[in-house]
Amino acid sequence: MEALALPILIAALVWWASTGLLFWRMGKDRATYAGTAIGATLAMGAGTLALLALKDETSTLAAYGGFLAGIAIWAWHEGLFLTGYLAGPRRTPCPDGLSTWRRFLASTEVVIHHELAIAAHAVLLVALSWGAANPIAVWTFLLLWGMRLNAKFVVFLGAPNISDEFLPSHLTYLSTYFGKRRVTAFFPVFITLATAAATALTYTALLQPAGSGLATGLMLIAALAWLAVLEHWALVLPIPDGALWRWAQPKPQSANTSDNKKIGGPHGL
């Protein structure tokens, strides 16, 4: 049981700390964003090197290393999106009165460069990890991408608790593309997909030899998947998940000097 509990604990701590670190950096003055982007790029490079170095290693330590490598690579995309370096050509609020389809097209323009970069990176990582004995890094990246896409559809279609408390002020226009604040008939579909993925990963991890590198890696990813399921539920239930990262929130400033604006609670890895 300890062999399963430790990956769950570490996955939760990495999720909490890495998310908080990103929020903390976004709370800084925009003049620091170039440094944040450089730091994220260095982390991505280190993660890629770790992926290559560990892809033929099957130890438990290599599984943890692969997991951290996947997180570091994913963080590059999150960091460049939140700093505004990699988003989309549309950076203005959503026009009023658009139909659902036209709002979808407009929303796509808002994030298309970000999404295409993730897709291209995913293809590259799969190619680099093809046939690898330790694919945990690329599986971590793909899990985060899949869960994020799933959550984005929930946000687009609408949910009562959609918010982004730590969203930088230069991205607050994103909230105008969110759906109505009500639970839609599509939410059960997306929460079922997320729960099924988390359940399948957990079941597969339990089938592996106890204490093996593969069992550890799969349990790390499964724990991350269950945290994503929790974040999905936080979109429709009054779960105060934002309290987990209060330490990362910038101190209140005057309206003339604040570079960030509170508009809700954080959702998303």
Disulfide bonds with the S-S distance in Angstrom:
none
